[in-house]
Amino acid sequence: MAIESPPTDLLMASSFAAYVVTTAPSRNQDVLACSEAWDYLRDVLLLVLSHQFLGDEEPLALLVCPMVCQALSSLIYSAISATLQYILSSPWTMNLCAELQQLANASSSDDSTYTSVLRDRTLPFAEALLFHITDTLPSGICRTETMVRNSDKQSRTGSCLIACRIDSVPRLILVTIPSV
């Protein structure tokens, strides 16, 4: 059901990301399902990173982004070699690496409010995802000093339910937060 939803459906993306985080280690043998989940969640993350959600969807995108990063990390961490080969050979994955690196390297003085909030909420999860991707790449393609320096930052996370209204309908959304 989630894979058939457009990547612009942030509620479905959040629910699916939470599902992936909790089930990825036990479902890593299904290459097609893992590949489709990766493609869907990667598209959601690229949309959020490129600020494609505006208006009422913008705060929701900022809330969902860490969970999506965590789900992608879970997928790549628990993927078998055939799935990893598919993920790492995709030019969209290299584009995702570039976007994550740009977020990590953005200076706070140049940031828009959106980018600043996105960095504050997402950076530990984005760095972990970037490390998982680049750690599995052969010969350090796309690897930088920042990634190597931050490779030991495996953030502890927690989750909480947030009440929100979408189209005047009350909803609950599960969001990931860094634990202190």
PyMOL CGO cylinders between C-alpha atoms (Angstrom):
from pymol import cmd
from pymol.cgo import CYLINDER

trace = [
    CYLINDER, 0.00, 0.00, 0.00, 2.79, 2.45, 0.87, 0.3, 1, 1, 1, 1, 1, 1,
    CYLINDER, 2.79, 2.45, 0.87, 4.74, 1.73, -2.29, 0.3, 1, 1, 1, 1, 1, 1,
    CYLINDER, 4.74, 1.73, -2.29, 1.67, 2.56, -4.37, 0.3, 1, 1, 1, 1, 1, 1,
    CYLINDER, 1.67, 2.56, -4.37, 1.30, 5.94, -2.65, 0.3, 1, 1, 1, 1, 1, 1,
    CYLINDER, 1.30, 5.94, -2.65, 3.05, 8.95, -4.13, 0.3, 1, 1, 1, 1, 1, 1,
    CYLINDER, 3.05, 8.95, -4.13, 6.18, 10.09, -2.28, 0.3, 1, 1, 1, 1, 1, 1,
    CYLINDER, 6.18, 10.09, -2.28, 4.35, 13.34, -1.56, 0.3, 1, 1, 1, 1, 1, 1,
    CYLINDER, 4.35, 13.34, -1.56, 2.01, 11.56, 0.89, 0.3, 1, 1, 1, 1, 1, 1,
    CYLINDER, 2.01, 11.56, 0.89, 3.93, 12.37, 4.06, 0.3, 1, 1, 1, 1, 1, 1,
    CYLINDER, 3.93, 12.37, 4.06, 1.59, 10.53, 6.44, 0.3, 1, 1, 1, 1, 1, 1,
    CYLINDER, 1.59, 10.53, 6.44, 1.99, 7.31, 4.50, 0.3, 1, 1, 1, 1, 1, 1,
    CYLINDER, 1.99, 7.31, 4.50, 5.74, 7.91, 4.22, 0.3, 1, 1, 1, 1, 1, 1,
    CYLINDER, 5.74, 7.91, 4.22, 6.03, 8.38, 7.98, 0.3, 1, 1, 1, 1, 1, 1,
    CYLINDER, 6.03, 8.38, 7.98, 3.99, 5.27, 8.74, 0.3, 1, 1, 1, 1, 1, 1,
    CYLINDER, 3.99, 5.27, 8.74, 5.92, 3.22, 6.22, 0.3, 1, 1, 1, 1, 1, 1,
    CYLINDER, 5.92, 3.22, 6.22, 9.27, 4.49, 7.54, 0.3, 1, 1, 1, 1, 1, 1,
    CYLINDER, 9.27, 4.49, 7.54, 8.28, 3.49, 11.08, 0.3, 1, 1, 1, 1, 1, 1,
    CYLINDER, 8.28, 3.49, 11.08, 7.27, 0.06, 9.78, 0.3, 1, 1, 1, 1, 1, 1,
    CYLINDER, 7.27, 0.06, 9.78, 10.59, -0.35, 7.96, 0.3, 1, 1, 1, 1, 1, 1,
    CYLINDER, 10.59, -0.35, 7.96, 12.60, 0.66, 11.04, 0.3, 1, 1, 1, 1, 1, 1,
    CYLINDER, 12.60, 0.66, 11.04, 10.89, -1.99, 13.13, 0.3, 1, 1, 1, 1, 1, 1,
    CYLINDER, 10.89, -1.99, 13.13, 10.88, -4.80, 10.54, 0.3, 1, 1, 1, 1, 1, 1,
    CYLINDER, 10.88, -4.80, 10.54, 13.93, -4.27, 8.29, 0.3, 1, 1, 1, 1, 1, 1,
    CYLINDER, 13.93, -4.27, 8.29, 16.25, -6.68, 10.15, 0.3, 1, 1, 1, 1, 1, 1,
    CYLINDER, 16.25, -6.68, 10.15, 13.76, -9.54, 9.81, 0.3, 1, 1, 1, 1, 1, 1,
    CYLINDER, 13.76, -9.54, 9.81, 12.78, -8.83, 6.19, 0.3, 1, 1, 1, 1, 1, 1,
    CYLINDER, 12.78, -8.83, 6.19, 16.17, -8.38, 4.57, 0.3, 1, 1, 1, 1, 1, 1,
    CYLINDER, 16.17, -8.38, 4.57, 15.98, -11.44, 2.31, 0.3, 1, 1, 1, 1, 1, 1,
    CYLINDER, 15.98, -11.44, 2.31, 13.32, -10.07, -0.06, 0.3, 1, 1, 1, 1, 1, 1,
    CYLINDER, 13.32, -10.07, -0.06, 15.39, -8.18, -2.64, 0.3, 1, 1, 1, 1, 1, 1,
    CYLINDER, 15.39, -8.18, -2.64, 12.43, -6.74, -4.53, 0.3, 1, 1, 1, 1, 1, 1,
    CYLINDER, 12.43, -6.74, -4.53, 10.60, -5.49, -1.42, 0.3, 1, 1, 1, 1, 1, 1,
    CYLINDER, 10.60, -5.49, -1.42, 13.77, -3.92, 0.00, 0.3, 1, 1, 1, 1, 1, 1,
    CYLINDER, 13.77, -3.92, 0.00, 14.58, -2.29, -3.34, 0.3, 1, 1, 1, 1, 1, 1,
    CYLINDER, 14.58, -2.29, -3.34, 11.08, -0.86, -3.72, 0.3, 1, 1, 1, 1, 1, 1,
    CYLINDER, 11.08, -0.86, -3.72, 11.09, 0.38, -0.13, 0.3, 1, 1, 1, 1, 1, 1,
    CYLINDER, 11.09, 0.38, -0.13, 14.49, 2.02, -0.71, 0.3, 1, 1, 1, 1, 1, 1,
    CYLINDER, 14.49, 2.02, -0.71, 13.27, 3.73, -3.89, 0.3, 1, 1, 1, 1, 1, 1,
    CYLINDER, 13.27, 3.73, -3.89, 10.11, 5.03, -2.25, 0.3, 1, 1, 1, 1, 1, 1,
    CYLINDER, 10.11, 5.03, -2.25, 11.78, 6.33, 0.91, 0.3, 1, 1, 1, 1, 1, 1,
    CYLINDER, 11.78, 6.33, 0.91, 14.73, 7.75, -1.03, 0.3, 1, 1, 1, 1, 1, 1,
    CYLINDER, 14.73, 7.75, -1.03, 12.30, 9.73, -3.21, 0.3, 1, 1, 1, 1, 1, 1,
    CYLINDER, 12.30, 9.73, -3.21, 10.54, 11.06, -0.11, 0.3, 1, 1, 1, 1, 1, 1,
    CYLINDER, 10.54, 11.06, -0.11, 13.85, 12.13, 1.42, 0.3, 1, 1, 1, 1, 1, 1,
    CYLINDER, 13.85, 12.13, 1.42, 15.02, 13.80, -1.79, 0.3, 1, 1, 1, 1, 1, 1,
    CYLINDER, 15.02, 13.80, -1.79, 11.76, 15.76, -1.93, 0.3, 1, 1, 1, 1, 1, 1,
    CYLINDER, 11.76, 15.76, -1.93, 12.19, 16.94, 1.66, 0.3, 1, 1, 1, 1, 1, 1,
    CYLINDER, 12.19, 16.94, 1.66, 15.87, 17.83, 1.19, 0.3, 1, 1, 1, 1, 1, 1,
    CYLINDER, 15.87, 17.83, 1.19, 15.08, 19.83, -1.94, 0.3, 1, 1, 1, 1, 1, 1,
    CYLINDER, 15.08, 19.83, -1.94, 12.31, 21.77, -0.13, 0.3, 1, 1, 1, 1, 1, 1,
    CYLINDER, 12.31, 21.77, -0.13, 9.48, 20.54, -2.35, 0.3, 1, 1, 1, 1, 1, 1,
    CYLINDER, 9.48, 20.54, -2.35, 6.89, 20.61, 0.44, 0.3, 1, 1, 1, 1, 1, 1,
    CYLINDER, 6.89, 20.61, 0.44, 5.46, 24.07, 0.97, 0.3, 1, 1, 1, 1, 1, 1,
    CYLINDER, 5.46, 24.07, 0.97, 2.71, 25.63, 3.04, 0.3, 1, 1, 1, 1, 1, 1,
    CYLINDER, 2.71, 25.63, 3.04, 0.97, 23.32, 5.48, 0.3, 1, 1, 1, 1, 1, 1,
    CYLINDER, 0.97, 23.32, 5.48, 3.09, 20.34, 4.42, 0.3, 1, 1, 1, 1, 1, 1,
    CYLINDER, 3.09, 20.34, 4.42, 6.41, 22.02, 5.25, 0.3, 1, 1, 1, 1, 1, 1,
    CYLINDER, 6.41, 22.02, 5.25, 6.35, 21.41, 9.05, 0.3, 1, 1, 1, 1, 1, 1,
    CYLINDER, 6.35, 21.41, 9.05, 5.18, 17.85, 8.48, 0.3, 1, 1, 1, 1, 1, 1,
    CYLINDER, 5.18, 17.85, 8.48, 8.08, 17.25, 6.09, 0.3, 1, 1, 1, 1, 1, 1,
    CYLINDER, 8.08, 17.25, 6.09, 10.49, 18.49, 8.76, 0.3, 1, 1, 1, 1, 1, 1,
    CYLINDER, 10.49, 18.49, 8.76, 8.98, 16.09, 11.29, 0.3, 1, 1, 1, 1, 1, 1,
    CYLINDER, 8.98, 16.09, 11.29, 9.02, 13.08, 8.97, 0.3, 1, 1, 1, 1, 1, 1,
    CYLINDER, 9.02, 13.08, 8.97, 12.57, 13.51, 7.64, 0.3, 1, 1, 1, 1, 1, 1,
    CYLINDER, 12.57, 13.51, 7.64, 14.50, 11.92, 10.56, 0.3, 1, 1, 1, 1, 1, 1,
    CYLINDER, 14.50, 11.92, 10.56, 12.28, 8.82, 10.51, 0.3, 1, 1, 1, 1, 1, 1,
    CYLINDER, 12.28, 8.82, 10.51, 12.82, 8.44, 6.76, 0.3, 1, 1, 1, 1, 1, 1,
    CYLINDER, 12.82, 8.44, 6.76, 16.60, 8.73, 7.24, 0.3, 1, 1, 1, 1, 1, 1,
    CYLINDER, 16.60, 8.73, 7.24, 16.46, 6.11, 9.97, 0.3, 1, 1, 1, 1, 1, 1,
    CYLINDER, 16.46, 6.11, 9.97, 14.39, 3.78, 7.77, 0.3, 1, 1, 1, 1, 1, 1,
    CYLINDER, 14.39, 3.78, 7.77, 16.85, 4.11, 4.89, 0.3, 1, 1, 1, 1, 1, 1,
    CYLINDER, 16.85, 4.11, 4.89, 19.72, 3.40, 7.28, 0.3, 1, 1, 1, 1, 1, 1,
    CYLINDER, 19.72, 3.40, 7.28, 17.90, 0.29, 8.51, 0.3, 1, 1, 1, 1, 1, 1,
    CYLINDER, 17.90, 0.29, 8.51, 17.36, -0.91, 4.96, 0.3, 1, 1, 1, 1, 1, 1,
    CYLINDER, 17.36, -0.91, 4.96, 20.96, -0.47, 3.88, 0.3, 1, 1, 1, 1, 1, 1,
    CYLINDER, 20.96, -0.47, 3.88, 22.33, -1.86, 7.15, 0.3, 1, 1, 1, 1, 1, 1,
    CYLINDER, 22.33, -1.86, 7.15, 20.29, -5.06, 6.92, 0.3, 1, 1, 1, 1, 1, 1,
    CYLINDER, 20.29, -5.06, 6.92, 20.32, -5.51, 3.12, 0.3, 1, 1, 1, 1, 1, 1,
    CYLINDER, 20.32, -5.51, 3.12, 21.79, -8.57, 1.46, 0.3, 1, 1, 1, 1, 1, 1,
    CYLINDER, 21.79, -8.57, 1.46, 24.43, -8.16, -1.25, 0.3, 1, 1, 1, 1, 1, 1,
    CYLINDER, 24.43, -8.16, -1.25, 22.00, -8.22, -4.21, 0.3, 1, 1, 1, 1, 1, 1,
    CYLINDER, 22.00, -8.22, -4.21, 19.97, -5.41, -2.68, 0.3, 1, 1, 1, 1, 1, 1,
    CYLINDER, 19.97, -5.41, -2.68, 23.10, -3.44, -1.83, 0.3, 1, 1, 1, 1, 1, 1,
    CYLINDER, 23.10, -3.44, -1.83, 24.32, -3.78, -5.40, 0.3, 1, 1, 1, 1, 1, 1,
    CYLINDER, 24.32, -3.78, -5.40, 21.02, -2.38, -6.69, 0.3, 1, 1, 1, 1, 1, 1,
    CYLINDER, 21.02, -2.38, -6.69, 20.98, 0.48, -4.16, 0.3, 1, 1, 1, 1, 1, 1,
    CYLINDER, 20.98, 0.48, -4.16, 24.59, 1.51, -4.67, 0.3, 1, 1, 1, 1, 1, 1,
    CYLINDER, 24.59, 1.51, -4.67, 24.49, 1.35, -8.47, 0.3, 1, 1, 1, 1, 1, 1,
    CYLINDER, 24.49, 1.35, -8.47, 21.63, 3.83, -8.68, 0.3, 1, 1, 1, 1, 1, 1,
    CYLINDER, 21.63, 3.83, -8.68, 22.48, 7.39, -9.73, 0.3, 1, 1, 1, 1, 1, 1,
    CYLINDER, 22.48, 7.39, -9.73, 19.63, 8.50, -7.44, 0.3, 1, 1, 1, 1, 1, 1,
    CYLINDER, 19.63, 8.50, -7.44, 21.60, 7.13, -4.49, 0.3, 1, 1, 1, 1, 1, 1,
    CYLINDER, 21.60, 7.13, -4.49, 24.61, 9.20, -5.51, 0.3, 1, 1, 1, 1, 1, 1,
    CYLINDER, 24.61, 9.20, -5.51, 22.30, 12.22, -5.79, 0.3, 1, 1, 1, 1, 1, 1,
    CYLINDER, 22.30, 12.22, -5.79, 21.04, 11.46, -2.28, 0.3, 1, 1, 1, 1, 1, 1,
    CYLINDER, 21.04, 11.46, -2.28, 24.65, 11.32, -1.02, 0.3, 1, 1, 1, 1, 1, 1,
    CYLINDER, 24.65, 11.32, -1.02, 25.30, 14.73, -2.57, 0.3, 1, 1, 1, 1, 1, 1,
    CYLINDER, 25.30, 14.73, -2.57, 22.17, 16.23, -0.99, 0.3, 1, 1, 1, 1, 1, 1,
    CYLINDER, 22.17, 16.23, -0.99, 22.98, 14.78, 2.43, 0.3, 1, 1, 1, 1, 1, 1,
    CYLINDER, 22.98, 14.78, 2.43, 26.55, 16.03, 2.17, 0.3, 1, 1, 1, 1, 1, 1,
    CYLINDER, 26.55, 16.03, 2.17, 25.30, 19.47, 1.19, 0.3, 1, 1, 1, 1, 1, 1,
    CYLINDER, 25.30, 19.47, 1.19, 23.04, 19.50, 4.25, 0.3, 1, 1, 1, 1, 1, 1,
    CYLINDER, 23.04, 19.50, 4.25, 25.93, 18.45, 6.49, 0.3, 1, 1, 1, 1, 1, 1,
    CYLINDER, 25.93, 18.45, 6.49, 28.29, 21.07, 5.06, 0.3, 1, 1, 1, 1, 1, 1,
    CYLINDER, 28.29, 21.07, 5.06, 25.85, 23.99, 4.91, 0.3, 1, 1, 1, 1, 1, 1,
    CYLINDER, 25.85, 23.99, 4.91, 27.01, 26.88, 7.05, 0.3, 1, 1, 1, 1, 1, 1,
    CYLINDER, 27.01, 26.88, 7.05, 24.46, 28.17, 9.52, 0.3, 1, 1, 1, 1, 1, 1,
    CYLINDER, 24.46, 28.17, 9.52, 24.89, 31.76, 8.30, 0.3, 1, 1, 1, 1, 1, 1,
    CYLINDER, 24.89, 31.76, 8.30, 23.77, 30.82, 4.77, 0.3, 1, 1, 1, 1, 1, 1,
    CYLINDER, 23.77, 30.82, 4.77, 20.81, 28.72, 5.89, 0.3, 1, 1, 1, 1, 1, 1,
    CYLINDER, 20.81, 28.72, 5.89, 17.21, 29.60, 5.28, 0.3, 1, 1, 1, 1, 1, 1,
    CYLINDER, 17.21, 29.60, 5.28, 14.87, 28.94, 8.19, 0.3, 1, 1, 1, 1, 1, 1,
    CYLINDER, 14.87, 28.94, 8.19, 13.79, 25.70, 6.53, 0.3, 1, 1, 1, 1, 1, 1,
    CYLINDER, 13.79, 25.70, 6.53, 17.36, 24.47, 6.07, 0.3, 1, 1, 1, 1, 1, 1,
    CYLINDER, 17.36, 24.47, 6.07, 18.26, 25.48, 9.60, 0.3, 1, 1, 1, 1, 1, 1,
    CYLINDER, 18.26, 25.48, 9.60, 15.37, 23.52, 11.13, 0.3, 1, 1, 1, 1, 1, 1,
    CYLINDER, 15.37, 23.52, 11.13, 16.04, 20.61, 8.78, 0.3, 1, 1, 1, 1, 1, 1,
    CYLINDER, 16.04, 20.61, 8.78, 19.69, 20.50, 9.86, 0.3, 1, 1, 1, 1, 1, 1,
    CYLINDER, 19.69, 20.50, 9.86, 18.80, 20.72, 13.56, 0.3, 1, 1, 1, 1, 1, 1,
    CYLINDER, 18.80, 20.72, 13.56, 16.26, 17.88, 13.36, 0.3, 1, 1, 1, 1, 1, 1,
    CYLINDER, 16.26, 17.88, 13.36, 17.88, 15.66, 10.78, 0.3, 1, 1, 1, 1, 1, 1,
    CYLINDER, 17.88, 15.66, 10.78, 21.67, 16.01, 10.87, 0.3, 1, 1, 1, 1, 1, 1,
    CYLINDER, 21.67, 16.01, 10.87, 22.49, 13.07, 13.21, 0.3, 1, 1, 1, 1, 1, 1,
    CYLINDER, 22.49, 13.07, 13.21, 20.24, 10.78, 11.16, 0.3, 1, 1, 1, 1, 1, 1,
    CYLINDER, 20.24, 10.78, 11.16, 21.51, 12.14, 7.83, 0.3, 1, 1, 1, 1, 1, 1,
    CYLINDER, 21.51, 12.14, 7.83, 25.13, 11.62, 8.89, 0.3, 1, 1, 1, 1, 1, 1,
    CYLINDER, 25.13, 11.62, 8.89, 24.37, 8.05, 9.99, 0.3, 1, 1, 1, 1, 1, 1,
    CYLINDER, 24.37, 8.05, 9.99, 22.66, 7.34, 6.65, 0.3, 1, 1, 1, 1, 1, 1,
    CYLINDER, 22.66, 7.34, 6.65, 25.53, 8.89, 4.73, 0.3, 1, 1, 1, 1, 1, 1,
    CYLINDER, 25.53, 8.89, 4.73, 27.97, 6.75, 6.69, 0.3, 1, 1, 1, 1, 1, 1,
    CYLINDER, 27.97, 6.75, 6.69, 25.96, 3.55, 6.03, 0.3, 1, 1, 1, 1, 1, 1,
    CYLINDER, 25.96, 3.55, 6.03, 25.91, 4.31, 2.30, 0.3, 1, 1, 1, 1, 1, 1,
    CYLINDER, 25.91, 4.31, 2.30, 29.54, 5.32, 1.95, 0.3, 1, 1, 1, 1, 1, 1,
    CYLINDER, 29.54, 5.32, 1.95, 30.80, 2.57, 4.23, 0.3, 1, 1, 1, 1, 1, 1,
    CYLINDER, 30.80, 2.57, 4.23, 29.45, -0.03, 1.81, 0.3, 1, 1, 1, 1, 1, 1,
    CYLINDER, 29.45, -0.03, 1.81, 30.70, 1.70, -1.35, 0.3, 1, 1, 1, 1, 1, 1,
    CYLINDER, 30.70, 1.70, -1.35, 33.77, 0.14, -2.94, 0.3, 1, 1, 1, 1, 1, 1,
    CYLINDER, 33.77, 0.14, -2.94, 36.95, 2.23, -2.91, 0.3, 1, 1, 1, 1, 1, 1,
    CYLINDER, 36.95, 2.23, -2.91, 35.43, 5.17, -1.08, 0.3, 1, 1, 1, 1, 1, 1,
    CYLINDER, 35.43, 5.17, -1.08, 33.36, 6.63, -3.90, 0.3, 1, 1, 1, 1, 1, 1,
    CYLINDER, 33.36, 6.63, -3.90, 31.63, 9.75, -2.59, 0.3, 1, 1, 1, 1, 1, 1,
    CYLINDER, 31.63, 9.75, -2.59, 33.55, 9.49, 0.70, 0.3, 1, 1, 1, 1, 1, 1,
    CYLINDER, 33.55, 9.49, 0.70, 34.80, 12.72, 2.28, 0.3, 1, 1, 1, 1, 1, 1,
    CYLINDER, 34.80, 12.72, 2.28, 36.68, 13.73, 5.41, 0.3, 1, 1, 1, 1, 1, 1,
    CYLINDER, 36.68, 13.73, 5.41, 33.44, 14.82, 7.05, 0.3, 1, 1, 1, 1, 1, 1,
    CYLINDER, 33.44, 14.82, 7.05, 31.96, 11.36, 6.61, 0.3, 1, 1, 1, 1, 1, 1,
    CYLINDER, 31.96, 11.36, 6.61, 35.02, 9.63, 8.02, 0.3, 1, 1, 1, 1, 1, 1,
    CYLINDER, 35.02, 9.63, 8.02, 35.20, 12.09, 10.92, 0.3, 1, 1, 1, 1, 1, 1,
    CYLINDER, 35.20, 12.09, 10.92, 31.51, 11.58, 11.74, 0.3, 1, 1, 1, 1, 1, 1,
    CYLINDER, 31.51, 11.58, 11.74, 31.45, 7.83, 11.18, 0.3, 1, 1, 1, 1, 1, 1,
    CYLINDER, 31.45, 7.83, 11.18, 31.42, 7.05, 14.89, 0.3, 1, 1, 1, 1, 1, 1,
    CYLINDER, 31.42, 7.05, 14.89, 28.33, 9.20, 15.49, 0.3, 1, 1, 1, 1, 1, 1,
    CYLINDER, 28.33, 9.20, 15.49, 25.65, 6.57, 15.86, 0.3, 1, 1, 1, 1, 1, 1,
    CYLINDER, 25.65, 6.57, 15.86, 22.97, 8.61, 17.51, 0.3, 1, 1, 1, 1, 1, 1,
    CYLINDER, 22.97, 8.61, 17.51, 20.59, 7.14, 20.03, 0.3, 1, 1, 1, 1, 1, 1,
    CYLINDER, 20.59, 7.14, 20.03, 17.02, 7.78, 19.07, 0.3, 1, 1, 1, 1, 1, 1,
    CYLINDER, 17.02, 7.78, 19.07, 13.60, 7.82, 20.55, 0.3, 1, 1, 1, 1, 1, 1,
    CYLINDER, 13.60, 7.82, 20.55, 10.14, 8.23, 19.10, 0.3, 1, 1, 1, 1, 1, 1,
    CYLINDER, 10.14, 8.23, 19.10, 7.08, 10.16, 20.07, 0.3, 1, 1, 1, 1, 1, 1,
    CYLINDER, 7.08, 10.16, 20.07, 3.55, 10.57, 18.79, 0.3, 1, 1, 1, 1, 1, 1,
    CYLINDER, 3.55, 10.57, 18.79, 2.61, 14.05, 17.61, 0.3, 1, 1, 1, 1, 1, 1,
    CYLINDER, 2.61, 14.05, 17.61, -0.97, 15.14, 17.07, 0.3, 1, 1, 1, 1, 1, 1,
    CYLINDER, -0.97, 15.14, 17.07, -1.58, 17.17, 13.93, 0.3, 1, 1, 1, 1, 1, 1,
    CYLINDER, -1.58, 17.17, 13.93, -4.38, 18.22, 11.62, 0.3, 1, 1, 1, 1, 1, 1,
    CYLINDER, -4.38, 18.22, 11.62, -4.26, 17.52, 7.93, 0.3, 1, 1, 1, 1, 1, 1,
    CYLINDER, -4.26, 17.52, 7.93, -7.17, 18.71, 5.81, 0.3, 1, 1, 1, 1, 1, 1,
    CYLINDER, -7.17, 18.71, 5.81, -9.07, 19.43, 9.05, 0.3, 1, 1, 1, 1, 1, 1,
    CYLINDER, -9.07, 19.43, 9.05, -8.76, 15.79, 10.11, 0.3, 1, 1, 1, 1, 1, 1,
    CYLINDER, -8.76, 15.79, 10.11, -6.92, 15.03, 13.37, 0.3, 1, 1, 1, 1, 1, 1,
    CYLINDER, -6.92, 15.03, 13.37, -4.04, 12.59, 12.87, 0.3, 1, 1, 1, 1, 1, 1,
    CYLINDER, -4.04, 12.59, 12.87, -1.22, 11.06, 14.89, 0.3, 1, 1, 1, 1, 1, 1,
    CYLINDER, -1.22, 11.06, 14.89, 2.25, 10.86, 13.43, 0.3, 1, 1, 1, 1, 1, 1,
    CYLINDER, 2.25, 10.86, 13.43, 5.20, 8.94, 14.85, 0.3, 1, 1, 1, 1, 1, 1,
    CYLINDER, 5.20, 8.94, 14.85, 8.39, 11.02, 14.69, 0.3, 1, 1, 1, 1, 1, 1,
    CYLINDER, 8.39, 11.02, 14.69, 11.97, 10.19, 15.54, 0.3, 1, 1, 1, 1, 1, 1,
    CYLINDER, 11.97, 10.19, 15.54, 13.87, 12.39, 17.95, 0.3, 1, 1, 1, 1, 1, 1,
    CYLINDER, 13.87, 12.39, 17.95, 17.50, 12.21, 19.05, 0.3, 1, 1, 1, 1, 1, 1,
    CYLINDER, 17.50, 12.21, 19.05, 17.85, 10.97, 22.62, 0.3, 1, 1, 1, 1, 1, 1,
    CYLINDER, 17.85, 10.97, 22.62, 20.21, 12.83, 24.87, 0.3, 1, 1, 1, 1, 1, 1,
]
cmd.load_cgo(trace, "trace")
